[in-house]
Amino acid sequence: MSKPGFHKCPVPTCNKQVQHTHLMCSSHWFKVPKHIQTAIYREYYAGLRRNDHPTLQYTFEVEAALDHIAQISAPAQGAFPQHA
C-alpha cells in the first residue's frame, strides 16, 4: 500500500515508492531517453494548462518510457544458448 502522497513506481518489477509528483523512481527515470523525458514533461504540463488532466499524447509517451525500460531490462535474446 502506498503512503499518502506517494505511489508505486509503474515499472512492473519495481516496488519503490515515489512521490506523487514523479512518474517513476529515479533509477528507472534516468534510463528513459532524454527525448521521451522531454515529451513527458511537455505533455504533462500541457494537460495541466488545459484542464488538469493528462493529454492523450502524455499517455503515449508514458507507454513509450515503460516500453523502453522493459526492452532494456529483458534478457538479451540469444545471449545464452539453450540446451535441448
C-alpha positions in Angstrom: 0.0 0.0 0.0 1.2 3.5 -0.9 1.9 6.1 1.7 -0.1 9.4 1.3 1.5 11.5 -1.4 3.3 8.5 -2.9 2.6 5.8 -5.4 4.4 2.7 -6.6 6.8 3.1 -9.5 4.9 1.9 -12.6 7.7 -0.4 -13.7 6.1 -3.9 -13.0 9.3 -5.3 -11.5 9.9 -2.3 -9.2 8.4 -1.9 -5.7 9.8 1.5 -4.9 7.5 4.2 -3.6 7.8 7.6 -5.4 6.4 11.0 -4.7 3.1 11.7 -6.5 4.9 14.5 -8.4 7.2 11.9 -10.1 6.3 9.4 -12.7 8.7 6.7 -11.6 11.6 6.1 -9.4 14.8 7.9 -10.3 16.7 4.7 -11.1 14.2 4.0 -13.9 13.6 7.6 -14.9 17.3 8.1 -15.7 17.2 5.1 -18.1 14.4 6.8 -20.2 15.9 8.5 -23.2 16.0 12.3 -22.9 13.7 12.9 -25.8 11.0 10.8 -24.2 11.6 12.6 -20.8 11.1 15.9 -22.6 7.9 14.8 -24.3 6.5 13.6 -21.0 7.2 16.9 -19.3 5.8 18.8 -22.3 2.5 16.8 -22.4 2.1 16.7 -18.6 2.2 20.5 -18.4 0.0 20.9 -21.5 -2.6 18.8 -19.7 -2.3 20.9 -16.5 -2.8 24.1 -18.5 -5.8 22.8 -20.4 -8.0 21.1 -17.8 -5.8 19.5 -15.2 -5.9 16.1 -16.9 -3.2 14.3 -18.9 -3.3 14.6 -22.6 -3.7 11.5 -24.8 -0.1 12.1 -26.1 1.1 12.1 -22.5 -0.3 8.6 -22.0 1.5 7.5 -25.3 4.8 9.0 -24.0 4.5 7.2 -20.7 3.9 3.9 -22.5 7.0 4.6 -24.6 9.0 5.2 -21.4 7.7 1.9 -19.9 8.3 0.0 -23.2 11.9 1.3 -23.2 12.5 0.2 -19.6 11.0 -3.2 -20.5 13.3 -3.6 -23.6 16.5 -2.8 -21.8 15.5 -4.9 -18.8 14.7 -8.0 -20.8 17.4 -10.7 -21.1 19.3 -10.4 -24.3 17.9 -12.8 -26.9 20.4 -15.4 -27.9 22.9 -14.4 -25.2 22.9 -17.9 -23.8 22.4 -20.9 -25.9 19.5 -23.1 -25.0 20.2 -26.8 -24.5 17.7 -29.3 -25.7 
